[in-house]
């Protein structure tokens, strides 16, 4: 699995069916561990149970909804995959996204978030994660990067941003 995650970083993902070899339970355990580590790091090493559970519920809800959306989105291009196949693949993408954020978070904390360097660093990591997701999805499903980008932007605009705002309001 480690080699496959490294391949994701190098935009060398394989056919989407290849990732069915991993148990969804293992993928979810790794996602939970990544969420614990990310929550620990992003809260300045003061683990917050409530923040962790809110973020974990957001991550799981988002992942399950993204699978449903991409079943529809890829189906429009006659790419028919099972829910389990997409869940495994998007779960792997979630893990690699977490790893990028976990690596970035200590850097972000050392920067002034209102400085140009802090803003540029945040934009660069978000752009990298978007490119990583789009390029790997396009490669694994044999669709164009433009079509993968369109689906990803719809997910960001309709799910990620509103859900993140809602969960932040609920936490405060």
C-alpha positions in Angstrom: 0.0 0.0 0.0 2.8 2.4 0.8 4.2 2.0 -2.8 0.8 2.7 -4.2 0.4 5.8 -2.1 3.9 7.0 -3.3 2.7 6.3 -6.9 -0.3 8.7 -6.2 2.2 11.4 -5.2 4.0 10.8 -8.5 0.7 10.9 -10.5 1.2 7.3 -11.4 -2.0 5.7 -10.2 -3.1 2.5 -11.8 -6.4 1.4 -13.2 -9.2 2.0 -10.6 -10.0 -1.7 -10.3 -6.4 -2.4 -9.1 -7.2 -0.8 -5.7 -9.9 -3.3 -4.9 -7.0 -5.4 -3.5 -7.1 -3.3 -0.3 -9.8 -3.9 2.3 -12.1 -0.9 2.8 -11.8 -1.5 6.5 -8.0 -1.0 6.3 -8.5 2.2 4.3 -11.0 3.5 6.8 -8.6 2.7 9.7 -5.8 4.6 8.0 -8.2 7.5 7.3 -9.1 7.6 11.0 -5.4 7.5 12.0 -4.7 10.3 9.6 -7.6 12.3 11.0 -6.2 11.8 14.5 -2.7 12.9 13.5 -4.0 15.9 11.5 -6.3 17.0 14.3 -3.4 16.7 16.8 -1.1 18.7 14.6 -3.6 21.3 13.4 -4.7 22.1 17.0 -1.1 23.0 18.0 -0.6 19.5 19.6 -3.6 19.9 21.9 -5.9 17.0 20.8 -9.5 18.0 21.0 -12.0 15.2 21.0 -14.9 17.3 19.7 -12.8 18.7 16.9 -11.7 15.3 16.0 -15.2 13.8 15.9 -16.6 16.7 13.9 -13.7 16.5 11.4 -14.0 12.7 11.2 -17.7 12.8 10.5 -17.1 15.5 7.9 -14.4 13.3 6.2 -16.6 10.2 6.2 -19.7 12.0 5.0 -17.7 13.7 2.2 -16.1 10.5 1.1 -19.4 8.6 0.9 -21.1 11.5 -0.9 -18.2 11.8 -3.3 -18.5 8.2 -4.2 -22.2 8.6 -5.1 -21.4 11.8 -7.1 -18.6 10.1 -9.1 -20.7 7.1 -9.8 -23.0 9.5 -11.6 -20.3 11.7 -13.0 -18.2 8.9 -14.5 -21.4 7.1 -15.6 -22.0 10.0 -17.9 -18.8 9.0 -19.8 -19.9 5.3 -19.8 -17.5 4.5 -17.0 -19.3 2.0 -14.8 -17.8 1.1 -11.5 -19.2 -0.4 -8.4 -19.7 1.6 -5.2 -17.0 -0.5 -3.5 -14.5 0.1 -6.3 -15.0 3.9 -6.2 -15.0 3.8 -2.4 -11.6 2.1 -2.3 -10.1 4.4 -4.9 -11.4 7.7 -3.4 -10.4 6.4 0.0 -6.9 6.0 -1.2 -7.1 9.6 -2.6 -8.3 10.8 0.8 -5.3 9.2 2.5 -2.9 10.8 0.2 -4.6 14.2 0.6 -4.3 13.8 4.4 -0.6 13.0 4.1 0.0 16.2 2.0 -1.9 18.2 4.7 -0.1 16.5 7.5 3.2 17.4 6.0 2.1 21.0 5.2 0.5 21.8 8.6 3.7 22.3 10.7 5.0 24.5 7.9 1.8 26.5 7.9 2.0 27.0 11.7 5.5 28.5 11.4 4.2 31.1 8.8 2.2 34.2 9.5 -1.2 33.3 7.9 -1.8 36.9 6.9 1.6 37.3 5.3 2.1 36.9 1.5 4.3 33.9 2.1 1.6 32.2 4.2 -1.1 33.0 1.6 1.1 31.7 -1.3 2.0 28.5 0.7 -1.7 27.8 1.3 -2.7 28.4 -2.3 0.2 26.2 -3.5 -0.8 23.2 -1.2 -4.4 23.5 -2.3 -3.4 23.7 -5.9 -1.1 20.7 -5.5 -3.9 18.6 -3.8 -6.4 19.6 -6.5 -3.9 18.7 -9.3 -3.0 15.4 -7.5 -6.6 14.4 -7.2 -7.6 15.4 -10.8 -4.6 13.9 -12.5 -4.8 10.6 -10.6 -8.6 10.3 -11.2 -8.2 11.0 -14.9 -5.4 8.5 -15.2 -7.2 5.7 -13.2 -10.5 6.1 -15.0 -9.2 7.0 -18.4 -11.1 10.3 -18.6 -9.8 13.7 -19.6 -8.2 15.9 -16.9 -10.8 18.6 -17.9 -13.7 16.2 -17.1 -12.1 15.1 -13.8 -11.4 18.8 -12.9 -15.1 19.6 -13.6 -16.3 16.9 -11.3 -13.8 17.8 -8.6 -14.8 21.5 -8.8 -18.5 20.5 -8.4 -17.6 18.5 -5.3 -15.7 21.4 -3.9 -18.4 24.0 -4.6 -21.4 22.0 -3.6 -20.0 19.8 -0.8 -16.7 20.7 0.6 -17.1 24.5 1.1 -20.7 24.5 2.4 -20.1 21.5 4.6 -16.9 22.9 6.1 -18.7 26.2 6.8 -21.6 24.4 8.5 -19.3 22.2 10.6 -17.3 25.2 11.7 -20.5 27.0 12.7 -21.6 23.9 14.7 -18.2 23.7 16.5 -18.2 27.4 17.5 
